[in-house]
């Protein structure tokens, strides 16, 4: 049984809890320091999902909420990439979930009241499993920018939320994917909670002309890196080495 | 200049935002899309052990409930086994031990049903990093010791995300009827400030013949819950 720990999370690469320009963080951020925990079996394990948990249509946001014969409105895109770990190895068979606003910037949520209309054929969520080499893809429409209450006049850049599991609860991650060329990225207080430009760049999906489907969909590539793992101590043949 | 280490860097976290339910619990957002939403049944029908309910509220630094939070739970079964290939032992069919918990949007109250987990083996010194063990070396080649350690007290691991939380918060829920085990728990004992330890201990009561544990989470300020960097 391998019981190797994961590399410590690089807290200088992630946003701090308290980021005053993103106002909601001010009253929702712990003031005490986190207690550093060396990992036990509680942290190196996590939920395991299989293909029977989801359906093949789940990764097609253009059709997974549309009426028969209809499809979501907007710029058709393929969003694809790989889930890797910090050792550069693919993370196979892991659940990837995504959610987003529609092409007008409106979320299908009872708490969203933005004046852009709901698209009756667009739900706004999808999920898939990576293949044995860590690849995943979604078919969707490019989300619209939308205003939000922070400063008087803030606009979120177009983005898709991603939720990742890896193989352990310590790898659990939620992040957001942005799109190459969006001038709102540099103005967004949520983007700017990330302390390094390199970190911000790593959340911007690149236009990937090679993956476009001619006369159908444009494509963006978005790779995701989860925490890497140490090698096991007690085995001669070290796991993964 | 030195040689470049070729590790990749973890993708930075971003807040789950106010509409996290669309992605992870669309029924709560107000629509039905998937054949099944994940994380609704934590223990499954065959799990042995004591059936319990856990309830609470997440409170922000102003003392108000956080009504748009999403909590994920991760726990062992009553025998202390996780539903994962690296946890020694077997779990009951249908036991996943993982759940997604959402709040009432009006009150911020949340709750989930599960079985009470058993004690879990504490950590031993684990990995070595990319270092290779020389073929001739003994088991304790790094001299770190290989002694079995005691058990961790029964606990449920929690991960909390919401608008305004930039990176998910990890904490643990322990049980107040496990005082003896809690007193020996290596994680609780790691918390230098004794008066902060009770923030991780859920309080047991009975209601209509059912066992209910209360576990309020305070994000900030007086009585702030202990959160971990795992």
Interface residues (C-beta under 8 A of the other chain):
Chain A: X1 X2 X3 X4 X5 X8 X9 X10 X11 X13 X14 X15 X16 X17 X19 X22 X24 X25 X26 X27 X28 X29 X30 X31 X32 X34 X35 X36 X37 X38 X39 X40 X41 X42 X43 X44 X45 X46 X47 X48 X49 X53 X54 X55 X58 X64 X65 X84 X85 X86 X87 X88 X95 X97 X98 X99 X107 X108 X109 X110 X111 X112 X123 X124 X125 X127 X161 X163 X169 X170 X172 X173 X174 X175 X176 X190 X191 X193 X194 X198 X199 X200 X202 X203 X224 X225 X226 X227 X228 X229 X230 X231 X232 X233 X234 X235 X236 X238 X241
Chain B: X6 X7 X8 X9 X10 X11 X12 X13 X14 X15 X16 X17 X18 X19 X20 X21 X22 X23 X24 X26 X29 X30 X31 X33 X34 X35 X36 X38 X39 X60 X61 X62 X66 X68 X72 X74 X76 X82 X83 X84 X85 X86 X87 X88 X96 X97 X98 X105 X120 X121 X122 X123 X124 X125 X126 X127 X128 X129 X130 X131 X132 X133 X135 X139 X142 X144 X146 X152 X155 X157 X159 X161 X162 X163 X164 X165 X166 X167 X168 X169 X170 X172 X187 X190 X191 X196 X219 X220 X221 X224 X225 X226 X227 X228 X229 X230
